[in-house]
């Protein structure tokens, strides 16, 4: 559908109040883009899963369009990158889910920047996972408002320490509920203006925490739908995940109700999807693979788009589509011209949404992770080992049909080889962590992004919400490769814990010839926590309550260098456990 037809539809359904070129006036539709974290395609009642009930999410499909063959990437940050930029994640600089490999290249244009340029108020509430330090931070990538966490996962979902526009704050209640509260306030505040609201929930990603109201329903529930290999399914993990999805459903219902209450439903596009396959072996319509896999079950996601009285109701779209299509499709629906620094890989799917018999060329969709690549066409998937499967009759990828379809096999194999040549492998060359962006007061340097030397150990092999411990020797240190973006004086806040018997050590922070020292004079000995809210034992780090203390003011000069944290004097057996350095620019 071309731009003029999109504008005509908007005029017919919405009325006029925003000035456009050529004298045409049109009211831009609001956008609410909701992403679940680690929810599988099968984790919804509308998908046929009788283990749970998701009436509000289901209603989005029933009152809008449902993409029956929609694909994302196998893990979190690559999918988010593709949604945000409409381009294959390898082009965007993304190669990992932590330690800086999740950051979007700075010459990429995000969906928030596209809508902000068109006059939208923009906000993100939830898990960002595309860079923490400005200019990678969401507030530097087109979002006026950010409330949540920038890391890949978080250690506690009840009253957690998170951030609001770069400032550390304490959340209120269960995190998914709190994120929704913020989103509702944003909707109310901007009800008279067009808004782009991005809600990347943190659930059902582990740790498996959910309020009693939901867990009590599932903890003893007999599950009727199970993974095809029941031996490998952890039923309690499944119960916790489904309880978390029902919580998401209730929050989606709260958003829908608020839009109805404010008479915004007919002027708001609601989009719902997940970022990868399920984070555990559970029912997923028999598909092979889960999160992390490039097989069907690892990359197939629901995609529902609802826009009352503006798009078809209950329409099921069978053509394959991908996360890279989100940006051009939403821009097209809003009548916004997409001007991005780099060409989009995604397609505007408006013809599939509006037309009965759209003219739509066949295409390939590529899934890639950990050096494994699969290719999906309308009916077939070529897996990482170059086996061919007819997906409509073999969701579980059990029978290789390459010999039955030699021409199809050759076309898919050629497509994969050509794509691997065309799309560059994301460079893993070290990009320094940025510090002191001239337009932002605060920069965080967490343990997640640091490198430990000597005997210092990370609290868990998954770095995203970890801290450093076992700091015992003068030769031990923590370093960050950084780039200071502007000269200035910075107050440095250290977040630590320390036992009473170890009080007295002196911490030294150094960058080139500048340094700060701080003697630890107060003990702050807090136990590990998080397990009290876990429904299932976690694989990630437990957390602590870390104490902030000012180390003083450090004068920094623009340029690259290595920031080092070490001890110049040790009193007792250990120095501190370390979580975070916070830099507040004073001038």
Secondary structure, DSSP 4 states (H G I P E B T S, - for coil): --HHHHHHHHHHHH---SB-GGG-B-PPPEEEEEEESS--TTSSGGGT-TT---HHHHHHHHTSEEESSEE--SSHHHHHHHHHHSS-GGGGT---SSTTTTPPPTTPPPHHHHHHHTT-EEEEEEE--S-SSTTSSGGGTT-SEEEEE-SS--S-SBS-EEEETTEEEE--SBHHHHHHHHHHHHHHHTTTS-EEEEEE---SSSS----HHHHHHHTTPPPSS--SSTTT--HHHHHHHHHHHHHHHHHHHHHHHHHHHTT-GGGEEEEEEESSS-SSS--STT-S--TT-SSHHHHEE-EEEE-TTTS-SSEEE-S-EETTHHHHHHHHHTT-----SS---S--THHHHH-SS-------EEEEETTEEEEE-SSEEE-TTS-EEEGGG-TT--S--TTT-HHHHHHHHHHHHHHHHHSPPPP-SPPPEEE--TT-SEEEEEGGG-EEETT-EESSSSGGG--EE----TT-EEEEEEEE-S-EEEEEEEEEEB-GGGTT-EEEEEETTEEEEEE--S-B----BSTTT-SS--SS--B--PEEEEEEEEEE-SEEEEEEEEEEE--SS---EEEEEEEEE--
